[in-house]
């Protein structure tokens, strides 16, 4: 039998040691266009993990191009990587943070129960922080009287009101990333007002022990990738996707509520703006969104999270190896 070099056995032992530990979930976060999903999928194949999505819009069925699901990324070397919390509710509904916490807890328990490593991956910082820290949340009913009082206010006025509420409560929820339309801002004010009037005890769901990996991408490269990807998605039929959703009977206001691609493309499809104006405004909005994502992640570091940043431009295998080394080192240090 052909002898295998010592290095082979050393690497083999290293992978067994890492996979066998499975105490810490791995979290991969970063701004849009940083390459989080293909990295998480490649890592999942390497360590036998499953991915839990942390994206506030990919939960909606048939909203594929605009949310950038890129489901082909979950097939690596012909192997399908199992993913969770994608395509779990219907367009037109208002999925929220409380629901995400419950769904995450179910997916996490299921994955752990089967002895598999969970990999949390996404760019919605609020969702990530909520499940890692174990946010104290409860279902918030609609407040018709409050909504009536807020109706007609501009987004700037609503944003100012929300900031004042958050200052009173010390809340870190509802970053400007999540309130880029008046409808979303009103809902955020509704939630903050409810939580202020109905304080809740410490929640039952515990914080999650995790190793956090941040994918760091140069600002100019990020901007270039965002523009290139936006053009590609429009060429792939993003406007037709919106038309199809409208044809199902989903209200234009409900699509606009989801923000970014659905806000601007819906306005274009319904004749409120031109194609060129839509593209220009949407491109700017996505750049601003990516900047706010990074602001949130830096805020997480100030709030006590350790994020291990890796260079987005490194070769894929090198990035995977770095994550495994970081995760294995954290596991050894914990013992």
C-alpha positions as a Markdown table, in Angstrom:
| # | Residue | x | y | z |
|---|---|---|---|---|
| 1 | Unk | 0.0 | 0.0 | 0.0 |
| 2 | Unk | 1.3 | 3.5 | -0.9 |
| 3 | Unk | 2.5 | 5.3 | 2.2 |
| 4 | Unk | 0.8 | 8.7 | 2.9 |
| 5 | Unk | 3.0 | 11.6 | 4.1 |
| 6 | Unk | 2.9 | 12.7 | 7.7 |
| 7 | Unk | 1.3 | 16.0 | 6.6 |
| 8 | Unk | -1.8 | 14.1 | 5.4 |
| 9 | Unk | -2.4 | 12.5 | 8.8 |
| 10 | Unk | -1.7 | 15.8 | 10.6 |
| 11 | Unk | -4.3 | 17.6 | 8.5 |
| 12 | Unk | -6.7 | 14.6 | 8.8 |
| 13 | Unk | -6.4 | 14.7 | 12.6 |
| 14 | Unk | -6.9 | 18.4 | 12.6 |
| 15 | Unk | -10.2 | 18.2 | 10.8 |
| 16 | Unk | -11.4 | 15.4 | 13.0 |
| 17 | Unk | -10.4 | 17.4 | 16.1 |
| 18 | Unk | -12.3 | 20.4 | 14.9 |
| 19 | Unk | -15.5 | 18.7 | 13.7 |
| 20 | Unk | -15.6 | 16.5 | 16.8 |
| 21 | Unk | -15.6 | 19.5 | 19.2 |
| 22 | Unk | -18.7 | 21.2 | 17.7 |
| 23 | Unk | -19.3 | 23.4 | 20.8 |
| 24 | Unk | -19.2 | 26.7 | 19.0 |
| 25 | Unk | -21.4 | 27.7 | 16.2 |
| 26 | Unk | -19.6 | 29.5 | 13.4 |
| 27 | Unk | -21.1 | 32.9 | 12.3 |
| 28 | Unk | -20.0 | 34.4 | 9.0 |
| 29 | Unk | -21.1 | 38.1 | 8.5 |
| 30 | Unk | -20.1 | 40.9 | 6.3 |
| 31 | Unk | -21.6 | 43.6 | 4.0 |
| 32 | Unk | -23.5 | 42.8 | 0.8 |
| 33 | Unk | -21.3 | 41.6 | -2.1 |
| 34 | Unk | -18.5 | 40.4 | 0.2 |
| 35 | Unk | -18.9 | 36.7 | -0.8 |
| 36 | Unk | -20.3 | 35.4 | 2.5 |
| 37 | Unk | -22.6 | 32.8 | 1.1 |
| 38 | Unk | -20.2 | 30.9 | -1.2 |
| 39 | Unk | -17.6 | 31.0 | 1.7 |
| 40 | Unk | -20.2 | 29.6 | 4.2 |
| 41 | Unk | -21.2 | 26.9 | 1.7 |
| 42 | Unk | -17.6 | 25.8 | 1.0 |
| 43 | Unk | -16.9 | 25.7 | 4.8 |
| 44 | Unk | -20.1 | 23.6 | 5.3 |
| 45 | Unk | -18.9 | 21.0 | 2.8 |
| 46 | Unk | -15.5 | 20.9 | 4.5 |
| 47 | Unk | -16.7 | 20.4 | 8.0 |
| 48 | Unk | -20.1 | 18.8 | 7.4 |
| 49 | Unk | -22.1 | 21.8 | 8.5 |
| 50 | Unk | -25.5 | 23.3 | 7.7 |
| 51 | Unk | -26.2 | 27.0 | 7.1 |
| 52 | Unk | -28.8 | 29.1 | 8.9 |
| 53 | Unk | -29.5 | 32.2 | 6.9 |
| 54 | Unk | -29.5 | 35.6 | 8.7 |
| 55 | Unk | -31.1 | 37.6 | 5.9 |
| 56 | Unk | -34.3 | 39.5 | 6.7 |
| 57 | Unk | -35.6 | 39.3 | 3.1 |
| 58 | Unk | -34.5 | 35.9 | 1.9 |
| 59 | Unk | -37.3 | 34.4 | 4.1 |
| 60 | Unk | -39.8 | 35.3 | 1.3 |
| 61 | Unk | -40.7 | 32.8 | -1.4 |
| 62 | Unk | -40.5 | 33.8 | -5.1 |
| 63 | Unk | -38.5 | 36.9 | -4.1 |
| 64 | Unk | -35.3 | 35.4 | -5.5 |
| 65 | Unk | -33.4 | 37.8 | -7.7 |
| 66 | Unk | -34.1 | 40.9 | -5.7 |
| 67 | Unk | -33.0 | 39.3 | -2.4 |
| 68 | Unk | -29.9 | 37.8 | -4.0 |
| 69 | Unk | -30.6 | 34.2 | -2.8 |
| 70 | Unk | -28.2 | 32.8 | -5.4 |
| 71 | Unk | -29.2 | 29.2 | -4.4 |
| 72 | Unk | -26.6 | 27.8 | -6.8 |
| 73 | Unk | -24.0 | 28.9 | -4.2 |
| 74 | Unk | -25.3 | 26.2 | -2.0 |
| 75 | Unk | -24.1 | 23.5 | -4.4 |
| 76 | Unk | -20.4 | 22.9 | -4.0 |
| 77 | Unk | -18.5 | 20.3 | -6.1 |
| 78 | Unk | -21.8 | 18.7 | -6.9 |
| 79 | Unk | -22.9 | 18.5 | -3.2 |
| 80 | Unk | -26.0 | 20.2 | -2.0 |
| 81 | Unk | -25.4 | 22.1 | 1.2 |
| 82 | Unk | -28.5 | 22.1 | 3.5 |
| 83 | Unk | -29.7 | 25.6 | 4.4 |
| 84 | Unk | -32.4 | 26.9 | 6.7 |
| 85 | Unk | -34.7 | 30.0 | 7.0 |
| 86 | Unk | -34.8 | 30.7 | 3.3 |
| 87 | Unk | -38.2 | 30.5 | 1.5 |
| 88 | Unk | -40.3 | 30.1 | 4.7 |
| 89 | Unk | -43.1 | 32.7 | 4.3 |
| 90 | Unk | -45.2 | 34.3 | 1.6 |
| 91 | Unk | -44.5 | 37.7 | -0.1 |
| 92 | Unk | -46.7 | 40.4 | 1.3 |
| 93 | Unk | -46.4 | 39.3 | 4.9 |
| 94 | Unk | -44.4 | 41.2 | 7.5 |
| 95 | Unk | -41.8 | 38.8 | 8.9 |
| 96 | Unk | -40.2 | 40.2 | 12.0 |
| 97 | Unk | -37.3 | 39.8 | 14.4 |
| 98 | Unk | -39.4 | 38.0 | 17.0 |
| 99 | Unk | -40.4 | 35.4 | 14.4 |
| 100 | Unk | -36.8 | 35.1 | 13.3 |
| 101 | Unk | -35.7 | 34.3 | 16.9 |
| 102 | Unk | -38.2 | 31.5 | 17.2 |
| 103 | Unk | -37.4 | 30.1 | 13.8 |
| 104 | Unk | -33.6 | 30.3 | 14.5 |
| 105 | Unk | -34.1 | 28.5 | 17.8 |
| 106 | Unk | -36.0 | 25.7 | 16.0 |
| 107 | Unk | -33.4 | 25.4 | 13.2 |
| 108 | Unk | -30.5 | 25.5 | 15.7 |
| 109 | Unk | -32.0 | 22.9 | 17.9 |
| 110 | Unk | -32.7 | 20.6 | 15.0 |
| 111 | Unk | -29.2 | 20.9 | 13.6 |
| 112 | Unk | -27.5 | 20.4 | 17.0 |
| 113 | Unk | -29.8 | 17.5 | 17.7 |
| 114 | Unk | -28.5 | 15.7 | 14.7 |
| 115 | Unk | -24.9 | 16.3 | 15.7 |
| 116 | Unk | -24.2 | 18.7 | 12.9 |
| 117 | Unk | -22.3 | 22.0 | 13.1 |
| 118 | Unk | -24.5 | 25.1 | 12.5 |
| 119 | Unk | -23.1 | 28.0 | 10.4 |
| 120 | Unk | -25.0 | 31.2 | 10.7 |
| 121 | Unk | -24.5 | 33.4 | 7.6 |
| 122 | Unk | -25.9 | 36.7 | 6.6 |
| 123 | Unk | -25.7 | 40.5 | 6.6 |
| 124 | Unk | -28.7 | 41.5 | 8.7 |
| 125 | Unk | -26.8 | 42.6 | 11.8 |
| 126 | Unk | -29.9 | 43.0 | 13.9 |
| 127 | Unk | -31.0 | 39.4 | 13.3 |
| 128 | Unk | -27.5 | 38.1 | 14.0 |
| 129 | Unk | -27.0 | 40.1 | 17.2 |
| 130 | Unk | -30.5 | 39.2 | 18.4 |
| 131 | Unk | -29.9 | 35.5 | 18.3 |
| 132 | Unk | -26.3 | 35.6 | 19.5 |
| 133 | Unk | -27.1 | 37.8 | 22.5 |
| 134 | Unk | -30.6 | 36.3 | 23.2 |
| 135 | Unk | -32.6 | 39.5 | 22.8 |
| 136 | Unk | -35.6 | 39.9 | 25.1 |
| 137 | Unk | -38.4 | 40.2 | 22.6 |
| 138 | Unk | -42.2 | 39.5 | 22.5 |
| 139 | Unk | -44.8 | 39.7 | 19.8 |
| 140 | Unk | -45.9 | 43.3 | 19.2 |
| 141 | Unk | -49.5 | 43.9 | 18.1 |
| 142 | Unk | -50.4 | 46.7 | 15.7 |
| 143 | Unk | -51.4 | 50.0 | 17.3 |
| 144 | Unk | -54.1 | 51.5 | 15.0 |
| 145 | Unk | -54.2 | 54.8 | 17.0 |
| 146 | Unk | -50.5 | 55.3 | 16.9 |
| 147 | Unk | -50.4 | 54.4 | 13.1 |
| 148 | Unk | -53.1 | 57.0 | 12.4 |
| 149 | Unk | -51.1 | 59.7 | 14.3 |
| 150 | Unk | -47.9 | 58.9 | 12.4 |
| 151 | Unk | -49.6 | 58.7 | 9.0 |
| 152 | Unk | -48.5 | 61.5 | 6.7 |
| 153 | Unk | -45.2 | 62.1 | 8.4 |
| 154 | Unk | -42.1 | 62.1 | 6.2 |
| 155 | Unk | -39.4 | 59.4 | 6.6 |
| 156 | Unk | -37.1 | 62.0 | 8.0 |
| 157 | Unk | -39.6 | 63.0 | 10.7 |
| 158 | Unk | -40.3 | 59.4 | 11.6 |
| 159 | Unk | -36.5 | 58.6 | 11.7 |
| 160 | Unk | -36.1 | 61.5 | 14.1 |
| 161 | Unk | -38.9 | 60.3 | 16.3 |
| 162 | Unk | -37.5 | 56.7 | 16.3 |
| 163 | Unk | -34.1 | 58.0 | 17.3 |
| 164 | Unk | -35.6 | 59.9 | 20.3 |
| 165 | Unk | -37.5 | 56.8 | 21.4 |
| 166 | Unk | -34.3 | 54.7 | 21.2 |
| 167 | Unk | -32.4 | 57.3 | 23.2 |
| 168 | Unk | -35.1 | 57.0 | 26.0 |
| 169 | Unk | -35.0 | 53.2 | 26.1 |
| 170 | Unk | -31.3 | 52.6 | 25.3 |
| 171 | Unk | -32.4 | 50.3 | 22.5 |
| 172 | Unk | -30.0 | 49.0 | 19.9 |
| 173 | Unk | -32.7 | 47.7 | 17.6 |
| 174 | Unk | -33.9 | 49.3 | 14.3 |
| 175 | Unk | -30.8 | 50.6 | 12.7 |
| 176 | Unk | -31.4 | 52.9 | 9.7 |
| 177 | Unk | -30.6 | 49.9 | 7.6 |
| 178 | Unk | -34.0 | 48.4 | 8.7 |
| 179 | Unk | -36.2 | 51.6 | 8.3 |
| 180 | Unk | -35.6 | 52.9 | 4.8 |
| 181 | Unk | -39.3 | 53.4 | 4.1 |
| 182 | Unk | -42.0 | 55.3 | 6.1 |
| 183 | Unk | -44.0 | 52.0 | 6.5 |
| 184 | Unk | -41.0 | 50.3 | 8.1 |
| 185 | Unk | -40.2 | 53.3 | 10.3 |
| 186 | Unk | -43.8 | 53.4 | 11.6 |
| 187 | Unk | -43.5 | 49.7 | 12.5 |
| 188 | Unk | -40.2 | 50.3 | 14.3 |
| 189 | Unk | -41.8 | 53.1 | 16.3 |
| 190 | Unk | -44.7 | 50.9 | 17.1 |
| 191 | Unk | -42.4 | 48.2 | 18.4 |
| 192 | Unk | -40.2 | 50.6 | 20.4 |
| 193 | Unk | -43.3 | 52.2 | 21.9 |
| 194 | Unk | -44.7 | 48.8 | 22.9 |
| 195 | Unk | -41.5 | 47.7 | 24.5 |
| 196 | Unk | -41.3 | 50.9 | 26.4 |
| 197 | Unk | -44.8 | 50.5 | 27.7 |
| 198 | Unk | -44.6 | 46.7 | 28.3 |
| 199 | Unk | -41.2 | 45.8 | 29.8 |
| 200 | Unk | -40.4 | 42.1 | 29.6 |
| 201 | Unk | -38.4 | 39.8 | 31.9 |
| 202 | Unk | -35.2 | 38.1 | 30.8 |
| 203 | Unk | -36.0 | 35.8 | 27.9 |
| 204 | Unk | -35.7 | 32.0 | 28.1 |
| 205 | Unk | -33.6 | 31.6 | 25.0 |
| 206 | Unk | -29.9 | 31.7 | 26.0 |
| 207 | Unk | -27.1 | 33.5 | 24.2 |
| 208 | Unk | -25.3 | 31.4 | 21.6 |
| 209 | Unk | -21.7 | 30.5 | 22.0 |
| 210 | Unk | -20.1 | 31.2 | 18.6 |
| 211 | Unk | -16.9 | 32.1 | 16.7 |
| 212 | Unk | -17.7 | 35.1 | 14.6 |
| 213 | Unk | -15.9 | 35.6 | 11.2 |
| 214 | Unk | -16.2 | 38.9 | 9.4 |
| 215 | Unk | -15.5 | 39.1 | 5.7 |
| 216 | Unk | -13.7 | 42.3 | 5.1 |
| 217 | Unk | -13.8 | 43.8 | 1.6 |
| 218 | Unk | -12.2 | 47.0 | 0.4 |
| 219 | Unk | -14.7 | 49.8 | -0.1 |
| 220 | Unk | -13.8 | 50.5 | -3.7 |
| 221 | Unk | -13.9 | 46.8 | -4.6 |
| 222 | Unk | -17.2 | 46.5 | -2.8 |
| 223 | Unk | -18.7 | 49.4 | -4.7 |
| 224 | Unk | -17.5 | 47.8 | -8.0 |
| 225 | Unk | -19.0 | 44.4 | -7.2 |
| 226 | Unk | -22.3 | 46.0 | -6.1 |
| 227 | Unk | -22.7 | 47.9 | -9.4 |
| 228 | Unk | -21.7 | 44.9 | -11.4 |
| 229 | Unk | -24.1 | 42.6 | -9.5 |
| 230 | Unk | -27.0 | 45.1 | -9.8 |
| 231 | Unk | -26.6 | 45.2 | -13.6 |
| 232 | Unk | -26.5 | 41.4 | -13.7 |
| 233 | Unk | -29.7 | 41.0 | -11.6 |
| 234 | Unk | -31.6 | 43.5 | -13.7 |
| 235 | Unk | -30.4 | 41.6 | -16.8 |
| 236 | Unk | -31.6 | 38.3 | -15.1 |
| 237 | Unk | -35.1 | 39.7 | -14.9 |
| 238 | Unk | -35.5 | 41.5 | -11.6 |
| 239 | Unk | -38.2 | 43.8 | -13.0 |
| 240 | Unk | -40.1 | 40.7 | -14.3 |
| 241 | Unk | -39.9 | 39.2 | -10.9 |
| 242 | Unk | -41.6 | 42.3 | -9.4 |
| 243 | Unk | -44.2 | 42.3 | -12.2 |
| 244 | Unk | -44.9 | 38.6 | -11.4 |
| 245 | Unk | -45.4 | 39.4 | -7.7 |
| 246 | Unk | -47.7 | 42.3 | -8.5 |
| 247 | Unk | -49.7 | 40.0 | -10.8 |
| 248 | Unk | -50.2 | 37.6 | -7.9 |
| 249 | Unk | -52.1 | 40.4 | -6.2 |
| 250 | Unk | -49.4 | 41.5 | -3.8 |
| 251 | Unk | -49.8 | 45.3 | -3.3 |
| 252 | Unk | -47.1 | 47.6 | -4.6 |
| 253 | Unk | -46.9 | 49.2 | -1.1 |
| 254 | Unk | -46.1 | 45.8 | 0.4 |
| 255 | Unk | -43.2 | 45.3 | -2.0 |
| 256 | Unk | -42.0 | 48.8 | -1.4 |
| 257 | Unk | -42.0 | 48.0 | 2.3 |
| 258 | Unk | -39.2 | 45.5 | 1.7 |
| 259 | Unk | -36.9 | 48.3 | 0.7 |
| 260 | Unk | -33.9 | 48.4 | -1.7 |
| 261 | Unk | -34.4 | 46.4 | -4.9 |
| 262 | Unk | -38.1 | 45.9 | -4.3 |
| 263 | Unk | -38.7 | 49.6 | -3.4 |
| 264 | Unk | -37.0 | 51.1 | -6.4 |
| 265 | Unk | -37.9 | 48.4 | -9.0 |
| 266 | Unk | -41.5 | 48.5 | -7.9 |
| 267 | Unk | -41.6 | 52.3 | -8.4 |
| 268 | Unk | -40.1 | 51.8 | -11.9 |
| 269 | Unk | -42.5 | 48.9 | -12.8 |
| 270 | Unk | -45.5 | 51.0 | -11.7 |
| 271 | Unk | -44.5 | 54.0 | -13.7 |
| 272 | Unk | -43.4 | 56.2 | -10.9 |
| 273 | Unk | -39.8 | 56.6 | -12.2 |
| 274 | Unk | -37.7 | 55.9 | -15.3 |
| 275 | Unk | -35.3 | 53.0 | -15.7 |
| 276 | Unk | -32.2 | 55.2 | -15.5 |
| 277 | Unk | -33.5 | 57.0 | -12.4 |
| 278 | Unk | -34.4 | 53.7 | -10.8 |
| 279 | Unk | -30.9 | 52.3 | -11.5 |
| 280 | Unk | -29.1 | 55.5 | -10.2 |
| 281 | Unk | -31.1 | 55.7 | -7.0 |
| 282 | Unk | -31.0 | 52.0 | -6.3 |
| 283 | Unk | -27.2 | 51.8 | -6.8 |
| 284 | Unk | -26.7 | 54.7 | -4.3 |
| 285 | Unk | -29.1 | 53.0 | -1.8 |
| 286 | Unk | -27.2 | 49.7 | -2.0 |
| 287 | Unk | -23.9 | 51.4 | -1.4 |
| 288 | Unk | -25.4 | 53.2 | 1.6 |
| 289 | Unk | -26.9 | 50.0 | 2.8 |
| 290 | Unk | -23.4 | 48.2 | 2.7 |
| 291 | Unk | -21.9 | 51.1 | 4.6 |
| 292 | Unk | -24.6 | 50.9 | 7.3 |
| 293 | Unk | -24.0 | 47.2 | 7.6 |
| 294 | Unk | -20.4 | 47.8 | 8.4 |
| 295 | Unk | -21.4 | 50.4 | 10.9 |
| 296 | Unk | -23.6 | 47.9 | 12.6 |
| 297 | Unk | -20.8 | 45.2 | 12.7 |
| 298 | Unk | -18.4 | 47.8 | 14.2 |
| 299 | Unk | -21.1 | 48.6 | 16.7 |
| 300 | Unk | -21.3 | 44.9 | 17.6 |
| 301 | Unk | -17.6 | 45.0 | 18.4 |
| 302 | Unk | -18.1 | 48.0 | 20.7 |
| 303 | Unk | -20.9 | 46.0 | 22.4 |
| 304 | Unk | -18.5 | 43.2 | 23.3 |
| 305 | Unk | -18.5 | 40.8 | 20.3 |
| 306 | Unk | -15.2 | 39.6 | 19.0 |
| 307 | Unk | -15.2 | 39.5 | 15.2 |
| 308 | Unk | -12.3 | 37.8 | 13.5 |
| 309 | Unk | -11.9 | 39.6 | 10.2 |
| 310 | Unk | -10.6 | 37.9 | 7.1 |
| 311 | Unk | -9.7 | 39.3 | 3.7 |
| 312 | Unk | -12.5 | 38.8 | 1.1 |
| 313 | Unk | -9.9 | 38.8 | -1.8 |
| 314 | Unk | -8.0 | 35.7 | -0.5 |
| 315 | Unk | -8.4 | 32.4 | -2.5 |
| 316 | Unk | -11.5 | 30.5 | -1.3 |
| 317 | Unk | -9.5 | 27.6 | 0.2 |
| 318 | Unk | -7.3 | 29.9 | 2.1 |
| 319 | Unk | -10.3 | 31.7 | 3.6 |
| 320 | Unk | -11.8 | 28.3 | 4.6 |
| 321 | Unk | -8.5 | 27.2 | 6.2 |
| 322 | Unk | -8.3 | 30.5 | 8.1 |
| 323 | Unk | -11.8 | 30.0 | 9.5 |
| 324 | Unk | -11.0 | 26.4 | 10.6 |
| 325 | Unk | -7.8 | 27.5 | 12.3 |
| 326 | Unk | -9.6 | 30.4 | 14.1 |
| 327 | Unk | -12.4 | 28.1 | 15.2 |
| 328 | Unk | -10.1 | 25.4 | 16.3 |
| 329 | Unk | -8.0 | 27.8 | 18.3 |
| 330 | Unk | -11.0 | 29.2 | 20.0 |
| 331 | Unk | -12.2 | 25.7 | 20.9 |
| 332 | Unk | -8.7 | 24.8 | 22.3 |
| 333 | Unk | -8.6 | 28.0 | 24.4 |
| 334 | Unk | -12.0 | 27.3 | 25.8 |
| 335 | Unk | -10.9 | 24.0 | 27.2 |
